[in-house]
Amino acid sequence: MAAALKLFSLEGKALKLDTAADLKPHIQPLEDNKDIQQIRLAGNTLGVEACATLAELLRTQKLLQVAELADIFTSRVLAEIPPAIDSLLKAFLSLPNLHTVNLSDNAFGLNTQAPLVSFLSKHVPLKHLILNNNGLGPIAGAFVANALSELADRKKEARANGVQVPDLETVVCGRNRLENGSMAAWSKAYSLHTGVRHVKMAQNGIRPEGIALLLRKGLGECKHLETMDLQDNTFTQLGSLALSEVLEGWSKLKELGVSECLLSTRGATYVANTLASGSNKTIETLRLQYNEIDAKVLDQFINAADSSALPVLKRVELNGNKFPEDHPALDRLRTILEERMDEAGATSGDEWGLDSLSDMEEDSDDEDEDVPSDDEREAVKEKVLKEADRQENENVAQDPDKDVDDLAAKLGKTEL
């Protein structure tokens, strides 16, 4: 296990720090020690002067690796945020070991994104970026993605000059209403950061055409992907077919999160068929809730789980689909997962077994869908390509987020 990082924390103290004087009683450890490796400031509110003072101290912390700055501008007026965050991020640019930055739960919409975009385009040491619940919207979201593309170029230049720099490995950007309008930019960013391992972009209002573009021209290039979480966006057949095709190239994938994505029966069939092909033997977790999966497609997933195609699968989430909670096939799935848990010497918990099936839908015969033929699959594929090309050339439409929920970014606490 990695050794704990030397920590400076004001996390959760609910401090209102407006001025240097307000900050003074709390920063003695930063003044006395130059070997701090992690700072945690979440759950306080920092003003412009306090941030400027803190930034000068942070410039001296050359060993700093992790900056947890979620939710640090609560109650601040819009005009305060850009200069406040600008001070901190400019200080971060001088820290050669700072690889993890969590700025979740801060407002970085169209009027406040400039300092963030500037930082992201320049900070070559960046490995893990956590931006959850920032109210970006599609325009600011595209600016962020474009900044990451610039970052890829700077990393490439640094390597050409003999400098060892890390890949961007983690991108968490959920609850940001990125929508279809920013997907061309995000696709480009991922096509350049091919070393990315963990992607979480849940609840962004991305429609099927945007999903297809993101997968086929972006994430499909990321062959080292271990976590792919696009939950609570809309796939339908278009997105599901694109997922089934790029899924074959993710041979290291451990977690696939597509709950509440409206895969549909046909779309889920595409995904199940790919999983059964044996190209994803490292998958441990499948999140498939609320996707209109019926009993026929359920059998396909279970057959894949009970074969050499998914030998280490240990967690499956299926609540909210279109089969009864007492369907006989579920007993077979539970047995498979329980036997693997016993073999691993593990105990039951959220990482193992089947989720609670308390909200299942009733399937109706008139809604049954036949398994898609090869011709139908090709027709959908052609539509995916046409829609993706159209979306890539489409102008971004502004739709600012005004109702962003709180979300803790767990990846910000990863030990490295």
Residue pairs with C-beta under 8 A, 6 or more apart in sequence:
1 415
2 415
2 416
4 415
5 37
5 38
5 65
5 66
5 415
6 33
6 35
6 36
6 37
6 38
6 63
7 36
7 37
7 38
7 39
7 40
8 29
8 30
8 33
8 36
8 38
8 39
8 40
9 39
9 40
9 41
10 26
10 40
10 41
10 44
11 40
11 41
11 42
11 43
11 68
12 42
12 43
13 43
13 44
14 43
14 44
15 22
15 26
15 44
15 45
16 22
16 44
16 45
16 75
17 23
17 26
17 44
17 45
17 46
17 47
17 50
18 47
18 49
18 50
19 47
19 49
19 50
20 49
20 50
20 52
20 53
22 47
22 50
23 50
23 53
23 54
27 53
27 54
27 57
29 36
30 36
30 54
30 57
30 58
30 61
31 57
34 60
34 61
34 62
34 63
35 61
35 63
36 61
36 63
36 64
37 63
37 64
37 65
37 66
37 97
38 64
38 65
38 66
38 67
38 68
39 58
39 61
39 64
39 66
39 67
39 68
39 69
40 68
41 68
41 69
41 72
42 68
42 69
42 70
42 71
42 72
42 102
42 105
43 70
43 71
43 72
44 72
45 72
45 73
45 74
45 75
45 76
46 54
46 72
46 73
46 76
46 84
47 76
47 80
47 84
48 80
48 83
48 84
48 87
50 84
51 83
51 84
51 85
51 87
51 88
52 84
52 87
54 87
54 88
55 87
55 88
55 90
55 91
56 91
58 64
58 88
58 91
58 92
58 95
59 91
59 94
59 95
61 95
62 95
62 96
62 97
63 97
64 95
64 97
64 98
65 97
65 98
65 99
65 100
65 416
66 98
66 99
66 100
66 102
66 412
66 416
67 92
67 98
67 100
67 101
67 102
68 102
68 412
68 413
69 88
69 101
69 102
69 103
69 106
70 102
70 103
70 104
70 105
70 106
70 130
70 132
70 408
70 409
70 412
71 104
71 105
71 106
71 406
72 106
73 80
73 81
73 84
73 85
73 106
73 107
76 84
78 107
78 111
78 112
81 106
81 107
81 112
82 111
82 112
82 114
82 115
85 103
85 106
85 112
85 115
85 116
86 114
86 115
86 118
89 115
89 116
89 118
89 119
90 115
90 119
92 98
92 101
92 119
92 123
93 119
93 122
93 123
95 125
96 125
97 125
98 123
98 125
98 126
99 125
99 126
99 127
99 128
99 166
99 416
100 127
100 128
100 130
100 412
100 414
100 416
101 123
101 126
101 128
101 129
101 130
102 130
102 409
102 411
102 412
103 116
103 130
103 131
103 134
104 130
104 131
104 132
104 133
104 134
104 172
104 407
104 408
104 409
104 412
105 132
105 133
105 134
105 406
105 407
106 134
107 134
107 135
108 116
108 131
108 134
108 135
108 136
108 140
108 144
109 134
109 135
109 136
109 137
109 140
109 400
109 401
110 137
110 139
110 140
110 398
110 400
113 136
113 140
113 143
113 144
116 144
116 147
117 143
117 144
117 146
117 147
118 147
119 147
120 126
120 129
120 144
120 147
120 148
120 150
120 151
121 146
121 147
121 148
121 150
121 151
121 154
122 150
122 151
122 154
123 151
124 151
124 154
124 155
124 158
124 163
124 165
125 165
125 166
126 151
126 166
126 168
127 166
127 167
127 168
127 169
127 170
127 416
128 169
128 170
128 411
128 412
128 414
128 416
129 148
129 168
129 170
129 171
129 172
129 173
130 170
130 172
130 409
130 411
130 412
131 144
131 172
131 173
131 176
132 172
132 173
132 174
132 175
132 176
132 407
132 408
132 409
133 174
133 175
133 176
133 404
133 405
133 406
133 407
134 176
134 404
135 176
135 177
135 400
135 401
135 402
135 404
136 144
136 173
136 176
136 177
136 178
136 401
137 176
137 177
137 178
137 179
137 398
137 399
137 400
137 401
138 177
138 178
138 179
138 180
138 181
138 182
138 396
138 397
138 398
138 399
139 181
139 182
139 396
139 398
141 173
141 176
141 177
141 178
141 179
141 181
141 182
141 185
141 186
141 204
142 181
142 182
142 184
142 185
142 186
142 396
143 185
144 173
145 182
145 185
145 186
145 188
145 189
146 185
146 188
146 189
148 168
148 171
148 189
148 192
148 193
149 185
149 188
149 189
149 192
151 168
151 193
152 168
152 189
152 192
152 193
153 192
155 165
155 167
155 168
158 165
159 165
167 193
167 195
167 196
168 193
168 195
168 196
169 195
169 196
169 197
169 198
170 196
170 197
170 198
170 199
170 411
170 414
171 193
171 196
171 198
171 199
171 200
171 201
172 198
172 199
172 200
172 201
172 409
172 411
173 200
173 201
173 204
174 200
174 201
174 202
174 203
174 204
174 229
174 407
175 202
175 203
175 204
175 404
175 405
175 407
176 204
176 401
176 404
177 204
177 205
177 399
177 400
177 401
177 404
178 186
178 201
178 204
178 205
178 206
179 204
179 205
179 206
179 207
179 210
179 397
179 399
180 206
180 207
180 209
180 210
180 213
180 391
180 394
181 210
181 394
181 395
181 396
181 397
181 399
182 396
183 206
183 210
183 211
183 213
183 214
183 218
183 391
183 392
184 213
184 391
184 392
184 393
184 394
186 201
186 214
186 218
187 213
187 214
187 217
187 218
187 219
187 392
188 217
188 218
189 218
190 196
190 199
190 214
190 218
190 219
190 221
190 222
191 217
191 218
191 221
193 222
194 221
194 222
194 223
194 224
195 222
195 224
196 222
196 224
196 225
197 222
197 224
197 225
197 226
197 227
197 252
198 225
198 226
198 227
198 411
199 219
199 222
199 225
199 227
199 228
199 229
200 227
200 229
200 257
200 411
201 214
201 229
201 230
201 233
202 229
202 230
202 231
202 232
202 233
202 257
203 231
203 232
203 233
204 233
205 233
206 214
206 230
206 233
206 234
207 233
207 234
208 234
208 235
208 236
208 237
208 238
208 239
208 387
209 238
209 387
209 388
209 390
209 391
210 233
210 391
211 230
211 233
211 234
211 235
211 238
211 239
211 242
211 243
212 238
212 239
212 241
212 242
212 384
212 387
212 388
213 387
213 388
213 391
213 392
214 230
215 239
215 242
215 243
215 245
215 246
216 242
216 245
216 246
216 384
216 385
216 388
217 388
217 392
219 225
219 228
219 246
220 245
220 246
220 249
222 250
223 249
223 250
223 251
223 252
224 252
225 250
225 252
225 253
226 252
226 253
226 254
226 255
226 282
227 253
227 254
227 255
227 257
228 250
228 253
228 255
228 256
228 257
229 255
229 257
229 287
230 257
230 258
230 261
231 257
231 258
231 259
231 260
231 261
231 287
232 259
232 260
232 261
233 239
233 261
234 261
234 262
235 243
235 258
235 261
235 262
235 263
235 264
235 267
236 262
236 263
236 264
236 267
237 264
237 266
237 267
237 270
237 372
237 380
238 380
238 383
238 384
238 387
239 261
239 263
239 267
240 263
240 264
240 266
240 267
240 268
240 270
240 271
241 267
241 270
241 377
241 380
241 381
241 384
242 384
242 388
243 258
243 270
243 271
244 270
244 271
244 273
244 274
245 274
245 381
247 253
247 256
247 271
247 274
247 275
247 279
247 280
248 274
248 277
248 279
248 280
249 279
250 279
250 280
251 279
251 280
251 281
251 282
252 282
253 280
253 282
253 283
254 282
254 283
254 284
254 285
255 283
255 284
255 285
255 287
256 280
256 283
256 285
256 286
256 287
257 285
257 287
258 271
258 287
258 288
258 291
259 287
259 288
259 289
259 290
259 291
259 317
259 320
260 289
260 290
260 291
260 320
261 291
262 290
262 291
262 292
263 271
263 288
263 291
263 292
263 293
264 291
264 292
264 369
265 292
265 293
265 294
265 296
265 297
265 322
265 368
265 369
266 369
266 371
266 372
266 376
267 291
268 288
268 291
268 292
268 293
268 297
268 301
269 297
269 300
269 371
269 372
270 372
270 377
272 297
272 300
272 301
272 304
273 300
274 280
275 283
275 286
275 301
275 304
275 309
275 310
276 300
276 303
276 304
276 307
276 309
277 309
278 307
278 308
278 309
280 309
280 310
281 308
281 309
281 310
281 311
281 312
282 312
283 310
283 312
283 313
284 312
284 313
284 314
284 315
285 313
285 314
285 315
285 316
285 317
285 351
286 301
286 313
286 315
286 316
286 317
287 317
288 301
288 316
288 317
288 318
288 321
289 317
289 318
289 319
289 320
289 321
289 355
290 319
290 320
290 321
291 320
291 321
292 321
292 322
292 361
293 301
293 318
293 321
293 322
293 323
294 321
294 322
294 323
294 363
294 368
294 369
295 322
295 323
295 327
295 329
295 363
296 368
296 371
298 318
298 321
298 323
298 327
298 329
298 330
299 329
301 316
302 329
302 332
302 333
302 336
304 310
305 313
305 316
305 333
305 336
305 337
306 332
306 333
306 336
312 340
313 336
313 337
313 340
314 337
314 340
314 341
314 344
314 346
314 351
314 352
314 353
315 337
315 350
315 351
315 352
315 353
316 333
316 337
316 353
316 354
316 355
317 354
317 355
318 330
318 354
318 355
318 357
319 355
319 356
319 357
319 358
319 359
319 360
320 359
320 360
320 361
321 360
321 361
322 360
322 361
322 362
322 363
322 367
323 360
323 363
324 360
325 357
325 358
325 360
330 354
330 357
333 354
334 353
334 354
337 352
337 353
337 354
338 353
341 347
341 348
341 352
341 353
346 352
372 380
